[in-house]
Amino acid sequence: MLKVLVDKRMILGTLKKDLETYVGVPLEYFKIYRLYSNQQEYECARLTETLSTFRDDEKLTVRLGRALRKGEHRG
């Protein structure tokens, strides 16, 4: 587990860039998920979203994998 303190004006893309070192892969190859109280996960895909929409005590999960590119489909 990694605890991170961030400026809530930061955008998600900047957070991903900063996490690259800890994850060990380029930001294109991992995804960030919000973990809700009912244990449901939601992928954070809008890299321009500011962290002000996140709660102060919110937990995030990082998973390896990349977003689908144009013309690609999940099998």
C-alpha positions in Angstrom: 0.0 0.0 0.0 1.2 3.5 -0.8 -0.2 6.6 0.8 0.0 9.7 -1.3 -0.7 13.3 -0.4 -1.8 15.5 -3.4 -2.9 18.9 -4.2 -6.6 18.6 -5.1 -6.1 21.0 -8.0 -3.9 18.4 -9.7 -5.4 16.5 -12.6 -5.6 12.7 -12.8 -3.0 12.7 -15.7 -0.4 14.4 -13.5 -1.1 11.9 -10.7 -0.6 9.0 -13.1 2.7 10.5 -14.3 3.9 10.9 -10.7 2.9 7.3 -9.9 4.9 5.9 -12.9 8.0 5.5 -10.7 6.2 3.5 -8.0 4.3 1.3 -10.4 7.3 0.6 -12.6 5.6 0.9 -16.0 4.7 3.9 -18.3 1.3 5.6 -17.4 -0.2 4.1 -20.6 0.1 0.6 -19.1 -1.8 1.1 -15.8 -5.2 2.2 -14.8 -6.5 3.9 -11.6 -9.8 2.9 -10.1 -11.9 4.5 -7.4 -13.0 2.2 -4.6 -16.5 3.0 -3.3 -17.7 2.0 0.2 -19.8 -0.9 -1.3 -16.4 -2.3 -2.6 -17.4 -1.5 -6.2 -14.6 -0.2 -8.4 -14.9 2.5 -11.1 -12.2 3.2 -13.6 -10.9 6.8 -13.6 -10.5 7.3 -17.4 -10.7 11.1 -17.7 -7.1 12.2 -17.4 -8.2 15.9 -17.3 -10.4 15.4 -14.3 -9.2 17.3 -11.2 -8.7 15.5 -7.9 -11.1 17.9 -6.3 -13.9 15.4 -7.1 -12.2 12.8 -4.8 -12.9 12.6 -1.1 -9.9 13.3 1.3 -10.0 9.7 2.6 -10.8 8.0 -0.7 -8.9 4.9 -1.6 -7.7 4.3 -5.2 -6.5 1.0 -6.8 -3.8 0.8 -9.5 -4.1 -2.1 -11.9 -1.8 -3.0 -14.8 -3.3 -2.9 -18.2 -3.9 -0.2 -20.8 -7.0 1.5 -22.2 -8.3 0.2 -25.5 -7.1 2.1 -28.6 -9.3 3.1 -31.5 -10.5 0.0 -33.3 -9.7 -2.4 -30.5 -12.3 -4.4 -28.7 -12.3 -6.5 -25.5 -12.5 -10.2 -26.3 
